[in-house]
Amino acid sequence: MRKQFLDLGKQPIANGFLYKDQRKNEYFFNLGVAFDEETKLITQTEYVDPPLMFNDEYVYRGSMSKTMRDHFKELSATLDPKAKVLEIGSNDGVFIKNFSPKNTIAVEPCSNFAKETQDMGYTTYPEFWTQELADKIHKIHGKQNIIFAANCICHIPDLNQTFSAVKSLLSEDGVFIFEDPSLAEVINNNSYDQIYDEHPHVFSVIALDNLLKRNGLQIVKVKNLKVHGGSNRIFAKKIDSKIDKTVEQNKSYERILGLDKFETFKRFAIRVEQSKNDLIQLLTRCKEEGKTVISYGATSKSTTVFNYCGIGPNLIKYITDTTPEKQGKLSPGMHIPVLSPGCLLEDGVDYAYLGAWNFIKEINEKEHKYLDNGGKFITHVPVVKIV
Ligand code: TYD
């Protein structure tokens, strides 16, 4: 049974950056978040139909930050270069480009990105991950040694079909490696902005183990990662494989945090509301003092924050982002203009809200001049503050 604990209100498609004349037809849905008593999964009360989010106009590019390019390069160096590798949700090829097109298959439903990996020489299926597709790939290419997915499995509403399709395509000793934001870190950081249409679930190791086991797989190792505000890389294999101690370590840490209990999430919802009030108060004060406030990184996460808190161009002058596909458009729902990054100093920016707070290290390095000259960042993670 699912029990709702959080209501993030009316939300648009988080990556649905739009032109002025598209505002009339903007799609909205109600973002409610619930705890499933049986599996312990944190999941949305209403799923947005995937083609509304993942289509030929999808704008999120995995390769836009050095942090992520290095991250995938590092992982690839630890994997067998001769293995048959399939990636679910290959985006612009930021992971697979570390492998030879000879043994690598890409699956990507956003046809603009599928075309890019195709042009790079990779066999690419421009489709959603389903059992039908797994059967088709099995027939043509045989079983796979490594099935990989980054920030993708938590995008898929039907986890049972996803996992059983993976199992059917995995070789006997094959490994399914996937990484997504960690629920433990969401709770520790009060980063409620990890919840948006594309993230119908936020995973704990406890819930994933329950769901994988239902589908003939089990977690054999967990690696805690710093990326995306704290993620878990899950290594899963067929049942009866050897299990590393990191699995029980993570599960017992999650039990200490109470991730298997509804009450934990009710307390989280109270902290989320506090965060909203604090952020509105801080931005309103900046405005009253005549300060120039912008936002750094037009992220999906900031779509959740701005729409939940009702923050628009009245409080945030503009958002900067390095992604060409987002520039010149308006942010979803609140319609704040998105510009290419200029110079914060020359522009007289007093405060930059960190929409991409998960890249703080990379941003600090890039913006040292702004910081040295008294520029400040604002964040809501883990509490609303000026940094
Ligand atoms: P990410 O945090 O992965 O976003 P999401 O919440 O959508 O998953 O994406 C970071 C965004 O911030 C991406 O659009 C690129 C942008 N960005 C900048 O504009 N400047 C930067 O220095 C960095 C690191 C990212």
Residues whose N, C-alpha, C, O or C-beta is under 5 A from the ligand:
A	BS01	TYD	M64 S65 G297 A298 T299 S300 K301 T320 D321 T322 T323 A356 N358 F359 E362 I363
